[in-house]
């Protein structure tokens, strides 16, 4: 669910403002409204000028993110929204670019827009005859856009410069994951430097703006760590197959049973299995569909056999044991399935796989501990935990593979 308040849309892209952004609005308004030179020259009008400058900063960040968004849309990538928050803005897009060159274009588009605004507003501030307050405001916003340009080009995630670095490493190594890993490490290093510098300035030299530098460093650390976690998750997906994640949480029943015998023996059992497969003469005959049984008249249950109603294994969605885990994730989502069957090369059932199995396999691979109750809840609900965007991550990994 999208957080923040929707304040409109631009070129069809919804625009949201997070509550944390109002801190910036107040800081900019008060810092410029209290500015001694402005107070001396314009008195209480300085507050209005500070507020106008804050709104122009709002517009600058929106245009910066719009640059990223339009570069993505040109590549056929969907853009869900643009959100402004305490440390800037973010464009929510469907997936990543398919090539390092395209990724570079999306990354550099924002800084290019900010630099263009710096040139444009600098020119406007120097036009003869422009009222002094307007000239000062546009000149100040121009300088802020120059700072935004240079700051965003710092080569570490989550900044645009980190995205540029990712694209360059991706190009050199032919690996998107390596690109993300290097850019995330750079972001973490720069984040620690910012935190250290900021706290040193604030605590030892009483330069209290150092707290702001430290806060930005902390933000960079958190986001770089998030990128690193996603990279680890992508690598785990690439390493796992359906056989690694599947469970044997199913039962094999006699295909010669009547539907009534099956229902009385298995469907009334408190420990009912998630899936049933019918077999006879040492061969699997197919999947027993509970939904199919419910459509059959009860009067026919006494005479109709499971053999007559099963769905042949090759006619239902299935995976092979060596199918990539990303394919399992994609099929579960694309076909809206609660689980999928895993077959051997000889077309025999070897297991089933659902979203809980996938989360458990990934957690084991990453050395994470997830309780069995959480896994069971995922299985029962047929949904991944909120915030765990495995389908979109799997699509990115599939493109990488």
C-alpha positions as CSV (number, residue, x, y, z in Angstrom):
1,X,0.0,0.0,0.0
2,X,1.3,3.5,-0.9
3,X,2.1,5.6,2.1
4,X,1.8,9.4,2.3
5,X,-0.7,11.8,0.9
6,X,-1.5,12.0,-2.8
7,X,-1.2,15.6,-3.9
8,X,-1.9,15.1,-7.6
9,X,-0.2,13.5,-10.6
10,X,2.2,14.6,-13.3
11,X,2.2,13.0,-16.8
12,X,-0.1,10.4,-15.4
13,X,2.3,9.4,-12.5
14,X,0.7,9.7,-9.1
15,X,2.5,12.1,-6.8
16,X,2.7,11.5,-3.0
17,X,4.1,13.4,-0.1
18,X,5.3,11.5,2.9
19,X,4.7,13.1,6.3
20,X,8.5,13.3,6.9
21,X,8.8,15.8,4.0
22,X,7.0,18.4,6.1
23,X,10.1,18.6,8.3
24,X,12.0,19.8,5.2
25,X,9.3,22.3,4.5
26,X,9.5,23.7,8.0
27,X,13.3,23.7,8.1
28,X,13.7,25.5,4.8
29,X,11.0,28.1,5.6
30,X,12.3,28.9,9.0
31,X,16.0,28.9,8.1
32,X,15.5,31.4,5.3
33,X,12.7,33.3,7.2
34,X,15.2,33.8,10.1
35,X,18.0,34.7,7.8
36,X,19.3,38.1,9.1
37,X,19.9,39.7,5.7
38,X,16.4,38.7,4.5
39,X,14.8,39.9,7.7
40,X,16.6,43.3,7.5
41,X,15.7,43.8,3.8
42,X,12.1,42.5,3.8
43,X,10.9,42.0,7.4
44,X,8.0,39.6,7.7
45,X,8.0,39.0,3.9
46,X,11.1,36.9,4.5
47,X,8.9,34.2,5.8
48,X,6.8,34.1,2.6
49,X,10.0,34.1,0.6
50,X,11.3,31.1,2.6
51,X,8.1,29.3,2.1
52,X,8.2,30.0,-1.7
53,X,11.8,28.8,-1.8
54,X,10.6,25.5,0.0
55,X,7.9,25.0,-2.6
56,X,10.4,25.6,-5.5
57,X,12.6,23.0,-3.8
58,X,9.6,20.7,-3.8
59,X,9.2,21.2,-7.5
60,X,12.9,20.7,-8.1
61,X,12.8,17.3,-6.4
62,X,9.7,16.3,-8.3
63,X,11.3,17.2,-11.6
64,X,14.4,15.3,-10.6
65,X,12.4,12.1,-9.9
66,X,10.3,12.8,-13.1
67,X,13.6,12.6,-15.0
68,X,14.2,9.1,-13.7
69,X,10.6,8.2,-14.3
70,X,10.5,9.3,-18.0
71,X,13.8,7.6,-18.7
72,X,12.2,4.4,-17.3
73,X,9.0,4.8,-19.3
74,X,10.9,5.3,-22.5
75,X,12.3,1.8,-21.9
76,X,8.8,0.4,-21.4
77,X,9.1,0.2,-17.6
78,X,6.0,1.1,-15.7
79,X,6.2,3.9,-13.1
80,X,3.7,3.5,-10.2
81,X,4.4,6.8,-8.3
82,X,6.7,9.5,-7.2
83,X,7.0,10.1,-3.4
84,X,8.8,12.9,-1.6
85,X,10.1,12.3,1.9
86,X,12.6,13.6,4.4
87,X,15.8,12.9,2.4
88,X,14.5,13.7,-1.1
89,X,12.3,11.6,-3.4
90,X,11.9,8.2,-4.9
91,X,10.2,6.9,-8.1
92,X,8.5,3.6,-7.7
93,X,9.0,1.6,-10.9
94,X,8.0,-1.9,-12.0
95,X,11.4,-3.4,-12.6
96,X,15.0,-2.6,-13.5
97,X,16.4,-1.8,-16.9
98,X,17.4,-4.9,-18.9
99,X,20.9,-3.6,-19.9
100,X,23.6,-1.6,-18.1
101,X,23.3,1.1,-20.7
102,X,19.6,1.5,-20.1
103,X,20.2,1.4,-16.3
104,X,22.8,4.2,-16.7
105,X,20.3,6.3,-18.6
106,X,17.7,6.0,-15.9
107,X,20.2,6.8,-13.1
108,X,21.8,9.8,-14.8
109,X,18.5,11.4,-15.9
110,X,17.7,12.8,-12.4
111,X,21.1,14.6,-11.9
112,X,20.9,15.9,-15.5
113,X,17.5,17.5,-14.7
114,X,18.8,19.0,-11.5
115,X,21.8,20.5,-13.4
116,X,19.5,21.8,-16.1
117,X,17.4,23.5,-13.4
118,X,20.6,25.0,-12.0
119,X,21.5,26.6,-15.3
120,X,17.9,27.7,-16.0
121,X,17.3,29.3,-12.6
122,X,20.7,30.9,-12.6
123,X,19.9,32.5,-15.9
124,X,16.5,33.7,-14.7
125,X,18.0,35.2,-11.5
126,X,20.2,37.4,-13.6
127,X,17.7,38.7,-16.1
128,X,17.7,42.5,-15.9
129,X,14.5,44.0,-14.4
130,X,13.6,40.9,-12.3
131,X,12.5,42.0,-8.8
132,X,15.2,41.5,-6.2
133,X,13.2,39.0,-4.0
134,X,12.5,36.8,-7.1
135,X,16.1,37.0,-8.2
136,X,17.3,36.0,-4.8
137,X,14.8,33.1,-4.5
138,X,15.6,31.7,-8.0
139,X,19.3,32.1,-7.4
140,X,19.1,30.3,-4.1
141,X,17.0,27.4,-5.6
142,X,19.6,27.3,-8.5
143,X,22.4,26.8,-6.0
144,X,20.4,24.1,-4.2
145,X,19.9,22.2,-7.5
146,X,23.6,22.3,-8.1
147,X,24.2,20.8,-4.6
148,X,21.5,18.2,-5.4
149,X,23.3,17.4,-8.6
150,X,26.7,16.9,-7.0
151,X,25.3,15.2,-3.9
152,X,23.3,12.7,-6.0
153,X,26.4,11.8,-8.0
154,X,28.3,10.5,-5.0
155,X,29.0,6.9,-6.1
156,X,27.2,4.9,-3.5
157,X,23.7,3.4,-3.2
158,X,21.0,4.6,-2.7
159,X,22.1,7.8,-4.4
160,X,22.0,8.2,-8.2
161,X,25.8,8.0,-8.3
162,X,25.5,4.6,-6.8
163,X,23.1,3.6,-9.6
164,X,25.6,4.9,-12.1
165,X,28.4,2.9,-10.4
166,X,26.1,-0.2,-10.5
167,X,25.6,0.2,-14.2
168,X,29.3,0.6,-14.8
169,X,30.3,-2.5,-12.8
170,X,27.4,-4.4,-14.4
171,X,28.9,-3.5,-17.8
172,X,32.4,-4.5,-16.8
173,X,31.4,-7.8,-15.1
174,X,28.3,-8.7,-17.1
175,X,26.5,-9.2,-13.8
176,X,23.8,-7.0,-12.4
177,X,24.2,-8.5,-9.0
178,X,27.9,-7.7,-8.9
179,X,27.0,-4.1,-9.8
180,X,24.6,-3.8,-7.0
181,X,27.0,-5.4,-4.5
182,X,29.8,-3.0,-5.3
183,X,27.5,0.0,-5.3
184,X,26.0,-1.1,-1.9
185,X,29.4,-1.6,-0.4
186,X,30.4,1.9,-1.6
187,X,27.2,3.3,-0.1
188,X,27.9,1.7,3.3
189,X,31.4,3.0,3.4
190,X,30.3,6.5,2.5
191,X,27.4,6.3,5.0
192,X,29.8,5.4,7.8
193,X,32.1,8.3,6.8
194,X,29.1,10.7,6.8
195,X,28.0,9.5,10.3
196,X,31.5,9.8,11.7
197,X,32.1,13.2,10.2
198,X,28.7,14.5,11.2
199,X,29.0,13.4,14.8
200,X,32.6,14.7,15.1
201,X,31.5,18.1,13.9
202,X,28.5,18.2,16.2
203,X,30.0,16.8,19.4
204,X,33.6,18.1,19.3
205,X,33.2,21.4,17.3
206,X,29.6,22.4,18.2
207,X,28.7,22.5,14.5
208,X,25.2,21.3,15.0
209,X,24.5,20.9,11.3
210,X,26.8,17.9,11.7
211,X,23.7,16.0,13.1
212,X,22.1,16.5,9.7
213,X,25.1,15.1,8.0
214,X,25.1,12.1,10.4
215,X,21.3,11.6,9.7
216,X,22.0,11.5,6.0
217,X,24.8,9.0,6.5
218,X,22.5,6.8,8.7
219,X,19.9,6.9,5.9
220,X,22.5,5.9,3.4
221,X,23.6,3.0,5.6
222,X,20.1,1.7,6.0
223,X,19.3,1.8,2.3
224,X,22.7,0.4,1.2
225,X,22.2,-2.5,3.7
226,X,18.7,-3.1,2.1
227,X,20.2,-3.2,-1.4
228,X,22.8,-5.7,-0.1
229,X,20.1,-7.9,1.4
230,X,18.2,-7.9,-1.9
231,X,21.4,-8.9,-3.6
232,X,21.9,-11.8,-1.2
233,X,18.3,-12.8,-1.9
234,X,18.9,-12.7,-5.6
235,X,22.0,-14.8,-5.4
236,X,20.1,-17.3,-3.3
237,X,17.3,-17.5,-5.9
238,X,19.9,-18.2,-8.6
239,X,21.4,-21.0,-6.6
240,X,18.2,-22.8,-5.8
241,X,16.0,-25.2,-7.8
242,X,12.5,-26.5,-7.4
243,X,14.0,-29.7,-5.8
244,X,15.7,-27.6,-3.2
245,X,12.5,-26.0,-2.1
246,X,9.8,-28.6,-2.6
247,X,8.2,-30.5,0.2
248,X,6.6,-34.0,0.2
249,X,3.4,-32.7,1.8
250,X,1.0,-34.8,-0.3
251,X,-0.6,-38.2,-0.4
252,X,-0.8,-40.9,-3.0
253,X,-4.1,-42.7,-3.1
254,X,-5.5,-45.7,-5.1
255,X,-6.9,-44.6,-8.4
256,X,-9.4,-47.5,-8.2
257,X,-11.2,-46.0,-5.2
258,X,-14.6,-44.6,-5.6
259,X,-15.1,-40.9,-4.9
260,X,-17.2,-41.9,-1.9
261,X,-14.4,-44.0,-0.5
262,X,-11.9,-41.2,-1.1
263,X,-14.1,-38.6,0.6
264,X,-14.8,-40.7,3.6
265,X,-11.2,-41.8,4.1
266,X,-9.3,-38.6,3.4
267,X,-11.5,-35.5,3.1
268,X,-13.0,-36.0,6.6
269,X,-9.5,-36.5,8.1
270,X,-8.5,-33.6,10.4
271,X,-4.9,-33.9,9.0
272,X,-6.0,-33.6,5.4
273,X,-3.1,-33.3,3.0
274,X,-2.8,-30.2,0.7
275,X,-2.7,-32.4,-2.4
276,X,-3.7,-35.9,-3.5
277,X,-2.4,-37.9,-6.4
278,X,-4.0,-41.1,-7.7
279,X,-1.9,-44.1,-8.8
280,X,-2.5,-47.6,-10.0
281,X,-0.3,-50.4,-11.2
282,X,2.8,-48.5,-10.0
283,X,2.1,-45.4,-12.1
284,X,0.8,-42.0,-11.3
285,X,-2.5,-41.3,-13.0
286,X,-3.0,-37.7,-12.1
287,X,-4.0,-35.1,-9.6
288,X,-7.2,-35.5,-7.6
289,X,-9.0,-32.2,-7.8
290,X,-11.1,-31.5,-4.7
291,X,-12.8,-28.7,-6.7
292,X,-13.7,-31.2,-9.4
293,X,-15.2,-33.6,-6.9
294,X,-17.5,-30.9,-5.5
295,X,-19.0,-30.4,-9.0
296,X,-20.0,-34.0,-9.2
297,X,-23.5,-35.1,-8.1
298,X,-23.4,-37.0,-4.8
299,X,-25.4,-39.8,-6.3
300,X,-22.5,-40.5,-8.6
301,X,-19.9,-40.7,-5.8
302,X,-20.7,-44.4,-5.2
303,X,-19.9,-45.5,-8.7
304,X,-17.4,-43.1,-10.2
305,X,-13.7,-43.9,-9.7
306,X,-10.9,-41.5,-9.0
307,X,-9.3,-42.8,-12.2
308,X,-12.1,-41.3,-14.1
309,X,-11.8,-37.7,-12.8
310,X,-8.1,-37.2,-12.1
311,X,-6.2,-34.5,-14.1
312,X,-3.2,-36.0,-15.9
313,X,0.1,-34.8,-14.5
314,X,1.2,-33.3,-17.8
315,X,-2.0,-31.3,-18.2
316,X,-1.6,-29.5,-14.9
317,X,0.9,-26.7,-14.1
318,X,4.2,-28.5,-13.1
319,X,7.9,-28.0,-12.7
320,X,10.8,-30.3,-13.2
321,X,13.2,-31.0,-10.3
322,X,15.9,-28.9,-11.9
323,X,13.6,-25.9,-12.7
324,X,15.0,-22.6,-11.3
325,X,13.3,-21.4,-8.2
326,X,12.5,-18.1,-10.0
327,X,10.4,-20.1,-12.4
328,X,8.4,-21.6,-9.5
329,X,7.8,-18.1,-8.1
330,X,6.7,-16.8,-11.5
331,X,4.3,-19.7,-12.1
332,X,2.7,-19.4,-8.7
333,X,2.0,-15.7,-9.3
334,X,1.2,-15.7,-13.0
335,X,-1.3,-18.6,-12.6
336,X,-2.5,-17.6,-9.1
337,X,-1.8,-21.1,-7.8
338,X,-1.7,-22.1,-4.1
339,X,1.0,-24.7,-5.0
340,X,2.6,-26.4,-7.9
341,X,3.6,-30.0,-8.6
342,X,7.2,-31.0,-9.1
343,X,7.9,-33.9,-11.4
344,X,10.9,-36.2,-12.1
345,X,12.3,-36.7,-15.6
346,X,10.1,-39.8,-15.7
347,X,6.9,-37.8,-15.1
348,X,6.5,-39.1,-11.5
349,X,5.5,-36.8,-8.6
350,X,8.5,-36.0,-6.4
351,X,7.0,-33.1,-4.4
352,X,4.9,-30.0,-4.3
353,X,5.9,-26.5,-3.8
354,X,4.1,-23.5,-2.3
355,X,5.0,-20.0,-1.1
356,X,5.9,-21.2,2.4
357,X,8.3,-23.7,0.9
358,X,10.0,-21.0,-1.1
359,X,10.4,-18.7,1.9
360,X,11.8,-21.6,4.0
361,X,14.3,-22.6,1.3
362,X,15.5,-19.0,0.9
363,X,15.8,-18.5,4.6
364,X,17.8,-21.7,5.0
365,X,20.1,-20.7,2.1
366,X,20.7,-17.3,3.7
367,X,21.1,-18.7,7.2
368,X,18.0,-16.9,8.6
369,X,15.7,-18.4,11.2
370,X,12.0,-18.3,10.5
371,X,9.7,-20.1,12.8
372,X,7.6,-23.0,11.5
373,X,4.4,-21.2,12.6
374,X,5.3,-18.3,10.2
375,X,6.0,-20.8,7.4
376,X,2.7,-22.5,8.0
377,X,0.8,-19.2,8.0
378,X,2.3,-18.3,4.6
379,X,1.2,-21.8,3.4
380,X,-2.3,-21.3,4.8
381,X,-2.8,-17.7,3.5
382,X,-1.0,-18.4,0.2
383,X,0.7,-15.0,0.4
384,X,4.2,-13.8,1.1
385,X,4.8,-11.6,4.2
386,X,4.1,-7.9,3.6
387,X,7.1,-6.1,2.1
388,X,8.7,-9.3,0.8
389,X,8.5,-8.6,-2.9
390,X,9.7,-12.0,-4.1
391,X,7.8,-12.0,-7.4
392,X,9.4,-8.7,-8.6
393,X,12.8,-9.7,-7.3
394,X,12.4,-13.1,-9.1
395,X,11.6,-11.3,-12.4
396,X,14.8,-9.3,-12.1
397,X,16.8,-12.4,-11.4
398,X,15.2,-14.2,-14.3
399,X,16.3,-11.3,-16.6
400,X,19.8,-11.6,-15.2
401,X,19.9,-15.3,-15.8
